[in-house]
Amino acid sequence: MLKEIIDIILHTDDALLAIVSQNVTEAYIILFLFVMLETGVIFFPFLPGDGLLFSAGVIAASSSLNVWVLYVILIIAAVSGNLINYYVGRYLGLQIRRSNNYIIKNHIMKYMPQVEEFYRKYGGGAVIIGRFFPVIRTYIPFLAGIVKMKRAVFFNFTFIGALAWISVFLLTGFFVGEIPWVKENFGLIFLSLIIITLIPFIYKIIVELIRQRRAKKKPVKI
């Protein structure tokens, strides 16, 4: 299976198609592992995510790979990965707070209040939006665990983010991936989807910055 995994990293479309044609069950397992590891282990941010989902959707449209079975499997993988990453972050966050190490106390802990404040204000949006950015989606749940974001809140936004991410890329690949224009302009489509998804998050940040700026300018009553 190691050879297949390396092939998927280097030649996603061809390798995935070859695996599906040989053993569809193995294809389900490998796709599950890829999504879970990319989102669940901080050492695997280099694994293909968006392109893999899109390719899986395209292949499911013309092979024995069932897109709806795959849809459920990949949502479970995406949610499981985030939860693993979150709980690892919670454990390490506890160790960091207890540590007497000079570097940790003086160079890491001093940034903790800012990170906690960010997750308090924008954590839900970050968990959802982070899904659409390679590398970032690997570390967002980890940091959420470190700052002890509320479990129920984290799980809810994790599920929404996983549902949105899998739906956008897997189902886009399945329904329109074979259209030549889509294949040729996937990069542009991908960028457009990210921009559209970012609009509410950016709007919220801008409104908050304006509110803070006005609060600073407001004269103090004596």
C-alpha positions, -999 to +999 in steps of 0.1 A: +000+000+000+030+023+006+038+024-031+002+033-039+003+062-014+035+076-029+020+073-064-011+092-053+011+120-039+031+123-071+005+113-098-029+117-082-052+110-111-034+081-127-025+064-095-061+067-080-076+054-113-053+024-112-061+015-076-099+018-083-096-005-113-077-031-092-095-030-059-122-005-051-122-014-014-086-005-012-094+028-029-119+037-002-094+029+025-066+049+010-088+079+004-101+077+040-065+076+053-053+105+031-081+128+043-078+118+079-040+121+081-039+154+063-064+169+087-054+149+118-016+148+120+005+179+120+033+161+102+012+155+070+002+189+056+019+180+023-007+153+015-030+162-014-064+174-003-085+195-027-071+180-058-075+145-044-112+151-036-118+165-071-100+136-088-119+111-067-152+127-078-142+126-115-132+090-112-164+081-093-184+094-123-169+068-146-159+038-124-171+014-098-163+039-071-196+049-055-196+087-050-222+086-022-204+059-002-172+079-007-190+111+004-200+096+037-166+079+042-147+112+035-169+133+058-162+108+086-125+110+078-124+148+078-143+150+111-122+123+127-089+139+116-099+173+131-110+157+164-077+137+166-057+169+160-078+189+184-073+164+213-036+161+206-035+199+208-054+199+241-030+175+256+001+194+244-015+227+254-018+214+290+019+203+290+029+237+276+011+255+304+027+233+330+062+235+315+090+254+333+111+255+301+126+290+295+118+291+258+082+279+263+075+303+292+091+333+276+087+329+239+055+307+234+033+314+264+034+352+258+015+347+225-011+325+241-035+353+251-036+366+215-042+332+201-070+325+226-086+358+218-085+350+181-102+317+186-128+332+210-138+357+183-132+339+150-126+303+160-158+289+143-151+308+111-115+297+111-124+260+115-147+262+085-126+285+063-094+267+072-108+236+055-103+253+021-066+261+026-038+235+023-015+233+052-037+257+073-064+231+076-038+208+093-029+233+120-063+251+127-077+222+148-044+216+165-042+252+177-079+251+186-070+222+210-041+241+224-062+271+234-090+248+246-117+259+223-151+246+236-155+210+225-192+214+214-184+245+194-154+230+178-173+198+168-202+217+153-180+239+131-158+210+123-188+191+109-200+221+089-165+226+075-161+190+066-195+189+049-188+220+029-152+210+019-161+174+008-193+186-010-176+214-029-146+194-043-159+158-044-193+166-059-179+192-083-155+166-096-184+141-099-209+163-116-188+186-138-153+173-137-154+156-171-163+189-188-132+201-207-135+237-196-137+227-160-106+205-163-087+233-180-097+260-155-098+241-122-073+265-107-095+295-114-126+277-102-107+267-070-096+303-064-131+316-069-146+291-045-121+302-018-128+339-024-166+334-021-161+313+010-139+340+026-163+369+021-183+364+053-152+358+074-134+389+060-165+410+065-167+400+101-130+409+107-134+443+090-165+451+111-146+441+143-116+463+133-138+493+126-156+488+159-123+487+178-110+518+159-141+537+168-139+526+204-103+540+206-114+573+191-143+577+215-135+605+240-132+594+276-158+610+299-143+626+330 
